[in-house]
């Protein structure tokens, strides 16, 4: 037993030392979360797509070889077999602004994907912070109900002893036993809730977390509301739609193209007496200017894109109002939680005083066990509410910070 008493503090100390901090969990989330990784890869893909259209003149160089053969009703003046090696160079001097619009569109899509990654990262971090303090709330409540369990067990043993010597009736024993078992059920349910939330935070952070430290968020006030990265991302998408309209419209503008073809020929199976001076090498330079007089699809495509753009603008306007509302509500929630903490602190002190008085009266036989258990339950309930309010205040701070629209990287520097 003495050895156990010496080892137990070391075990508890080791557990505390290995408790995960909120900062560590967030860092692991940013580095290992699968959704964030996926969004980063999608941004890289958009970047490559943008680089692929970097030159708006779209120069091309092709090299190849052709072989052709004539059979059946061929004339004696025809070459039956021809092999052609070619080098073809081409450049679009003007394509109605199509390639320029494609380049801009890809750039807007790339910027939008970067902003979307930041939005996903911020939302995931807020999830992690919320889960962290929800777990701390449950841990605190488990401790509160364990304290109640210890008290109930002690009372049960005391009343059982009295029952054994016929000083009390069986209903008093059963009442305490029932209350104790109900309390144990609450504890087990809270433990299950804790396991569930731990599994969720492990999933988000991709880290095996068993215990949490007592991290809290700093007090930061007077944030100015800013447009979120989500809004900026949607605005980039609107700009990309404008460029899509330009791409479709380009079909109705002049097209100016230069081509140069260098061909090397080899002939077989022909009448050398009739066919002489066949060219061995030729260079062909082509300048083409074209204009589309009519097409049946571009107008509908443009109208469709304009309607989708209008719908997205309406969505952006709604989200702007929603984010401003959420920020103001988060600020109000923070103030409300501060008031709630002060109120519950007084309730805890009052509940403890009442419980202490009822406990003395109960021991002296002045009040019955129903009055005693009611005072004990109210005392426990007030403690649980107070602990919950403390951690809900931390969640309220996080919501206030992250609904302000401040860049999440800047925010992390401020809170850690």
Secondary structure, DSSP 8 states (H G I E B T S, - for coil): -HHHHHHHHHHHHHHHHT-B-HHHHHHHHHHH-HHHHHHHHHHHHHHHHHHTT--TT--EEEEEEEEEE--SS--TTS-SEEEEEEEEEEEEEESTTHHHHHHHHHHHHHHHHHHHHHHHHHHHHHHHHHHHHHHHHHHHHHHHHHHHHHHHHHHHHHHHHHHHTTSS-HHHHHHHHHHHHHHHHHHHHHHHHHHHHHHHHHHHHTS----B----------------HHHHHHHHHHHHHHHHHHHHHGGGS-EEEEEEEEEEEEEES--TTTS-S--SEEEEEEEEEE-----SSHHHHHHHHHHHHHHHHHHHHHHHHHHHHHHHHHHHHHHHHHHHHHHHHHHHHHHHHHHHHHHHHHHTTSS-HHHHHHHHHHHHHHHHHHHHHHHHHHHHHHHHHHTTT--HHHHHHHH-
